[in-house]
Amino acid sequence: MNRNLAFIYSLTLILMMVLGTFTVERFFRKKKTSHYSLEFKDKNNILPVAIIGSGPAGLSSALYVARGKVFTTVFQGPKPGGQLTGTSYVENWPGIKKMMGAEIIQMLKEQTQSFGAKFSQDIVESVDFSQWPYKLTTDSGKEIYALSVIISTGASPKKLNIEGEQEYWGKGVTTCAICDAPYHKDGYVVVIGGGDSAAEEALQLALYAKKVMLLVRGSAMRASASMQEKLKEYPNIEIKYNLSVTKILGDGLAVNGVETINNKTKETGKLNVGGVFLAIGHDPNTVPFKDFLKLDSAGYIIVKHPTQETSYHGIYAAGDVVDNRYRQAGVAAGDGIKAALDSLEFLRMIGFSEKESERLESKFFNPEEGLTVTEVKEITSDNEYKKEVLESKIPVIMDFYAPYCPSCMQMLPVVSDVASKFVDKVKFLKVNTDNAPELAKKLNVLKVPYILVIKDGKIVYRYADVMTKRQLTDFVNEQLKNS
């Protein structure tokens, strides 16, 4: 009899727990989904999932979202592919023995596109997460309404903030060896930093420069043992410990040296170099989100582990924008997969289904809508320069690029689109520095991407960085105003 009572009691408990769980879960879902209406009478440019950033995290997210048969667009950002495109060979990507970082990114991109993911050249400049669908505003002024957002904007290299750094930015000071190493062939350069990134920069430069000096501010490197072993294979790489750069020197046109201090002995010195490559760490790219999302003291987005959910439902973050510890491409890809699965679950929770997707398809954001293309002429020789530039009756804007530079390839369609708005007012030309190294050298172009403005045969402005569509348009208008 006692055993029967115990059985009935246990069964009753189990039923209460099940019913209780069901009731709590139903209440939880009702409370969460009550304000997520899928009726968008007054809105267009809708995206079920908007992915901001195109590094390993963003592309892995896109792969899983697109494979889940949900429409998604990746906003590639000013530096498509993220930091992995700035490395040479990658030997620790799972399943691949050895491959260039840019090739891994291209492989990932093609895989996501095979499942229907779209890519946009527009750059998300601002967000409004106080309303739902969440509003994203791009550099071209487009307003996009996202049901869910995955932020994978990564991190940007830190600067030293010392005298001469800004003055000689793009004139020998840079953060990308894979982009700019060819401009220092047979030269002397310094790499500042002691981690894996610094070692990677030095290895890339060693293929071109006569001498690479790796300046480490402490008494030991933070780079992995395998990276440090690789450095020993190159006789033209010299590691200098306890050394910091205090000032960057130049002749007004280009870098010609750095001033240093020994952090141990306090002895000062000078190194005669033509290039300074910074690899001293990164800051997360979170400025557009800081007014809405919870960030830690270093500016990284805080997520609710073990998920990738931020402080807003339906908004997720992945990769280096949340990770100040591991900073590995494989970890970023894993974060991206988690974010995608979280996003898909959120869409299911609010009632977004395949049927709803078909109903809203006509309102979806089309990244190719409104794009205009003007063929920008390429010049490769001094004779062409004299004819097309020096003899031009209107201002000339020259875009210097290299095919191995992801930021350059991002700029090309931007330049083409902006050029279509200034026909007969400004002449746009492009120069592939691989095909015209002498022309680049003559015009003192030491990095890519690089913009030159020439009026009446004279160089009047130099710009050594990426420009968004809006920035380039404003820049051209400013140059015309000053003509």
N, C-alpha and C positions, 0 to 999 in steps of 0.2 A: 504493500500500500504506500509506504514511504517513497519507494522508488518511482511509483506512478505519479505521486505528487511532485516529486523533483523533476520528472520529465515534463509534466504540464507547466510547471513554473519556468523551466528553461525555455520551453517552446514559446511561452507567453513573452518572456524577456526578448527573445530573438525577434518576434513579430513586432514588438514595441520599438525595438532598435531600427528595424527595417522601415516601419511606417514613419518613425521619427525622422530618420535620415531623408526619406522621400519628401516629407513635409518641409524640412529645413532646406533641402536642395531646391524644391519648387519655389519656396519663398525667396531664396538667394537669387535664383534666375529671374524671377519676376521683378525683384527690386533692381537688379542690374540692367535689365532689358527694357524697363518701362519707358525710357525716353529715347530709345533707338528706333525711330520710325523709318521705314524704307520707302516712304513717299517723298519724292524730290521734284515737285511740280515746278519750282522756280530755280532749279540748279542744273547746270550742265558741267562738263569736265569732271565727271565722277570717276573715282578709282576705288575698287574694292580694297586693294592694297597698294599703297605708294611706298616704294623703297628708295630711301635717300642715301646714295653712296653706292659705289660699284667695285669695292674691293672684295676680298674673299668672303666677308660676312654678307655684304649686299647680294653678291652673285649666288651664294648658297641659299639665301632666303628666296631669291627669285626662282631658283631651280625648284624648290619644294612648293612654293605657292603656285607656280605655273603648272607643275606636274599634278598638283591638286585640282587642276582645271578651274582655277580662279584667275581672272584677268588682273595683270599687274604691270606696272611700268617702273623701270629703274631710272632714277635721275642720277646721271653718271658723276656729276660734280666737276669742279675745275681740273681735277687730276684723276681721270678715269683709271680704274684698276687699283688705286691706292698705292701704298708703299711697296707692295710686292713687285710692281712694275719697275721700281728703282733698284732692284737687286739684280745680281747676275744669276749664277746657277743656284738652284734650290735643291738640296739633297735630303730634306726631311719632310717633304710632302708625302703623306701616306700613299703607298702604291706606285710611286714614281721614283726611280733610282736617282735621276738627275735631270733637271730641266730648267730653262731660263724662267725667271719669275713672270715676265711678260707673256711667255707662252702658256703658262699655267692659267693666267687670267684670261687669255684669249680662248683657251679650251673651255673654261668655265662659262664664258659668255656665249659661245656657240652652243653649248649644251642647254643653257637656259632658253636661248632663242628657239631651239628645236622643239621646245614645249610651249612656245607662244609668248614668252615674255617680251615686252617692248622696252626700248631704250630711248631716253630723251636727252637731247643736248641742252635743254633748259636747266638752269641751276636754281634750286630752291633758295631764295634769299630770306624769306620770312615765313613764319607760321602763326596761326591763331588756333590754339587748342582749347579756347574757352567756349567754342561752339562745336557742334557735331552735325554733319560730317566735319572733320577737321580741315581747316582751310590752309592751303599752301600757296604762296605767291612766288612766282619765278622771276628771274632777271628780265624776262621779256614782257612782264606784266600780266601773265596768265594767272588766273585764279583756279585752283584745282581743289576739289572736295573729296577727301579720302575717308572711307569707312574705317580703315585701319592704316597705321603707319609703322614702318620699320626704319629706324634710324641707324645707319651704318656709315657715318660720315668720317670715321677714323680719327687720325691725329696728324698734326703738322709739326715739322721740325722747329725746334726752339732756336732762337738767335742769341748771340752773346750780349748784344746791346752795349757795344764798346765803340770808341771813336774810330771812324773810318769804315765801319761795317755797312752802314746805309749808303754812304757815299760811293763805295765800290761794289755795291750789290749788282751783280750782272757784269761787272768789270773785273772778275776774278774771284769774287766771293759768291758761293753758291751752296746748295745742299744736295745736289744730285750728280754723283760721279758718272752714273750710266748715261746721263744726258750730256754732260759737259767735259768728260775726260778727254775726248778727241781734240779739244781746243788747247790742251796742255802737252802735246806731243813733244818729247825730249826736254820738257821743262822741269822746274822744281816746284813742288807743291807741299802744303801741309794739310793734314786731316786732324781735326780737333775732336777728341772723344775717346772713350775707352771701352765701349760696348761692341756688340755684334755689328751694329750699323756702321760704326767707325771702321771696324776691320773690313767690312764689305766694301766700303768706299775706298779704302787703301788698296785692296786687291784689284778693284776695277781700275784704279788710277795707275797701278803698277804696270799695266799692259801698254801704257802710253808714255807716262812721265819718266824722265831720267832718274829722278829722286823723289821718293815719297816719305815725308817725315810725319809719323803718327804721334801727336802730342797728347799725352795722358796726364791729367792734372794730379792724380794720385800716384802711389808707389806700385800699383798693380792694375792690370786691365780687368774689366768686368766681362769681357767677351768669353764665349765658351771655349773650352780646351781645344776643340777641333778647329775653331776659327783661328786661335792663336798658333796652332801648329801650321796652318796654311800660310800664315804671315811669314814664317821662317823659310818657306820655300822660295821667297822672292828676295834676292840680294839687294834690290833697289828700294826696299822698305826698311826704314829705320824707326824704331820706337824710342821716344824720349819721354821719360817719366818725370813726375812732379813739375810739369811745365804748363803754364797757362799763357794765353795770348791776351795782352792788355791793350793793343792798338794795331789797327791795320793800316799799312802805309801804301802810298801810290804816287803816281806822277800826274794825277788828274784824269788820265785816260784809263789806266789799268793798275792793278795791284803790283807792287814790286818788293813787298816785304811785310814782316810782322814784328812787333815788339813783344818780348816775352818776360816772364818772371818765374824764377824757380821757387815753388811753394815751400820748399824745405830750407834752402839757403838764403832766399830772398834776393838772389843775384839776378840782375836784369840783363837782357841780351837782345839780339836782333837776328832774324833769319831772312835771307834774301830768297823770296819765292814769288812766283807769278800767279799762284792760285791758292785760295783758302776754302776748304770744304768743311762745313759744319755738320757734326754728328753728335750732338750733346743732349739728345733726348727729344721728347715730343710733348705737345699740349693738345688735349682733346678738342675736336671741332664741335663745340657745343653752343657757340654764341647765339644762333637763331632760336635755341630752345630754353635758354636760361631763365626766361620770365615765366615759364610754365612747368618745367620738369624739375624734380629734386636732383640736385647735383652734390657731389661731395666737395671737400675743401679744395681739391685740386682741379675741380671743374668736370669730373667724369660723371656720367649719368648713373644714378642709382637704380638698380633693378631689384625686383623681388625674387631672390633665389628660392627654388631652383629654376624659376621661369626667367624670361627676358622682359617681363612686363615692367614698365616704368610707373611713375606715380599717377598715370592716366590709363584707364581701361582702353584697350585697343591700340595703345601705342607701345611699341617695343624697341629695344636698343640692343645692338650686337657689335662685337669686335672691339677695336681699340678705343672706341668712344666710351666704353664701359670698363675696359680692362687696363688697369695701371700696374698689373703684376706680371702677366705672362707675355703679352705682346707678341704672340705667335700667329702666323697665318692659319695654321691648322685649328688653333683654339678659336680664332675669329670665325672660321667656317662653321665650326660646331655651334657657336653662339647664333650664327645666322640661321642654321637649321632649326634650332630651338625657337627662335623668334618667329619663323615661318609657321611652325606647328602651333605656336601660341596664337598667332594671327588667324589661322584657319579655324581654330577652336572658337575664337571670339566671333568670327563671322557666322559660324553655325549657331552660336548662342543667341545672336540677335535676329536669327531667322533668315539670313542670307543663304539662298540655295541656288542650284543650277537654274531653276525656273525663274527666280528673281533676277539672276544674272542676265538671262535672255530678255526679260522685260525691260531691264535698264540699259541694255547694250547700246542703244542709240545715243545715250547720254554719256557714254564712257569717253574719257580723255584720249584724244588721238595725238601722239607726240609729233607726228609728221605734218599735221594740219598747219597751214600758214607759212611753211618754210619756203623760202625763195632762194634760188641758186644763181649766182653770177660766176662764170668761169674766170678765175683769177689767173692771170698769165704768170708763168714761171720763167725766171731768167737764170742763166748759168755762167755768163761770161762778162768780162769787163766791157767788151764792145756793146753788149745788150744793155748793160748798166748805163753807159754813156748815152745811148739812144733813147731808152725808155725812161730814164730817171733825170739825167743832167739836162736833156733837151725838152723835158716836159713843161708845158705851159700851166699845168695845174699841180697842186700839192701831190706828193707821192707817199704812200704808206707801204713799207716793205715788211713782210712777215717772214722771218727766218725760222726754219723748222728742221727737224730731223725725223726720219720715219721710225726710229727706235725710241722716240720721246713721246709718251702717252699724252702729256699736256699739249704738246705741239699738234698731235692728231686731233685732239679735242678742239683746238683753236681753228683748224683749217675750215670746217663748215661754218663756224662763227664768223670768220673773216669773209667767207663767200656770201653769207646771208647779209652782213652789214654792207658789203660792197654794192649789193643790189640797190641799196637805199641812197647811194651817193654817186650814181652814174653821171659822168660828165663834170663832176665837182671835185672828185678825188680819184687818183689812179691807184689801184691796189695791185701789188706785185708780191709774189712769193719766191723764196729762195731755199732750196733744199741744200743745207750746208754739206751734205755728203757729196753732192754733185758739183758744188761750187765752193770748195774750201778756201781758194785764193781770194775770192770775192768777200767771203766772210772775214778773212784775215785783214784784208785791205780796209774794211769798214769797222774793224775793231769789235767784231761780234764774238764774244767769248762764252756765250751760253745760249741755250734755246729753251722755250720760245723767246723771241726777241723782236721788238718792233722798232723800226726806224722811220722818222718823218723827215722828208726832204722837201724843201721849198726853194725854188729858184736855184737849184743845184747845190744847196747847202743843207747839211744835217742840222735840224733845229731841235730835235727831241729824240731821246732814247727811252725805251721802256723794256725792262728785262723781267717779265713775269707773264702769268696767264691773265687774260681779260675775259670777263663774261660778255655776253651780247650787249647788255645795257652799258657796261663800262666802256666797251669799244665804241659804241654809238655816241655816248657822251664825249668820249675822247676825240673822235673825229669832228664833232660839232665844235668843240673847243678850239681845235686846230684851225678850222675854217673861220671861226670868229676872230682869231688872232692873225689871219692872213692879211 
